[in-house]
Structures are given as C-alpha cells and as structure tokens.
Amino acid sequence: GLKALQGLIWKDGYASGELKGHVFADVFSALQWWKETGVQVYIYSSGSVGAQKLLFGSSKFGDLLSLIAGHFDTAVGAKVE
C-alpha cells in the first residue's frame, strides 16, 4: 500500500544521501553523553522501527544507531497520555 511505497521512497532517499535525518545538535550531544555514561536510550515513535533506523542511521551527524539501545513503534502498543 501507500505506507510500503513511502518506505521504499525513504529507503532510496536515505541510501542515496539525498535525505538526512534531522536531529538537533543538543540531541546529538545528549546521545553521546548518555552512551559514555552508560545510559541506554530507546526510541518510541508512531513511525515504524524501520523509519526510525533510517532517520537515525543517516542523520546530519552521521550514523547514530550505535548510540541507541533499541527502537519501538506502535506494534508494542498505542501512545497514551
């Protein structure tokens, strides 16, 4: 469907370098510091785990996946307040 097509477009865009994941500088610094101090960081998003990995794997700061311990999406449950 449409989500699958969107995923293919994103995958190609990130692979070609045309797309870069937008991560603010303070987030990049915090991810580095947390990794250095032993804090494990997990990402939860309504975006798919695959989309999260594309974004953080191809950020303007490079591949940040080594700074993230794991990823979750709505497959584990919906967002609630």
C-alpha positions in Angstrom: 0.0 0.0 0.0 0.8 3.6 0.4 3.0 3.1 3.6 5.1 0.5 1.7 5.6 2.9 -1.2 6.6 5.7 1.3 9.1 3.3 2.9 10.7 2.5 -0.4 11.0 6.2 -1.3 12.5 6.9 2.1 14.9 4.0 1.8 16.2 5.1 -1.6 16.4 8.7 -0.5 18.5 7.9 2.6 20.6 5.4 0.8 21.5 8.0 -1.9 22.2 10.7 0.7 19.5 12.9 -0.7 17.6 12.6 2.6 19.2 13.2 6.0 17.6 12.6 9.4 17.1 15.9 11.2 18.5 15.7 14.7 19.1 18.8 16.8 22.7 19.4 18.0 21.7 19.1 21.6 20.1 15.7 21.0 23.3 14.5 19.3 25.4 15.7 22.3 23.0 14.1 24.8 23.0 10.8 22.9 26.8 10.8 23.0 26.9 11.7 26.7 24.3 9.1 27.7 26.3 6.4 25.8 29.5 7.4 27.5 27.9 7.3 31.0 26.2 4.0 30.4 22.6 5.3 30.0 20.7 3.2 27.5 18.4 5.2 25.2 15.4 3.7 23.5 13.2 5.4 20.9 9.4 5.0 20.8 7.6 6.5 17.9 4.4 6.1 15.9 6.7 5.9 12.9 7.9 2.4 12.2 11.1 0.9 13.6 12.4 0.8 10.0 11.8 4.6 9.6 13.4 5.3 12.9 16.5 3.4 11.9 16.7 5.3 8.5 16.4 8.6 10.3 19.0 7.9 13.0 21.2 5.9 10.7 21.5 8.8 8.2 21.4 11.9 10.3 23.3 15.1 9.5 25.7 14.0 12.3 26.2 10.6 10.6 25.1 7.2 11.8 23.7 7.4 15.3 22.4 3.9 15.7 25.3 2.8 17.9 24.1 5.4 20.4 20.6 3.9 20.6 19.9 0.7 22.5 16.6 -0.1 20.8 13.6 1.0 18.9 9.8 0.6 19.5 6.8 1.5 17.4 3.0 1.2 17.9 3.4 -2.6 17.4 4.1 -2.7 21.1 1.0 -0.6 21.9 -0.6 2.7 21.1 0.6 6.0 22.6 -1.5 7.0 25.6 -1.4 10.0 27.9 
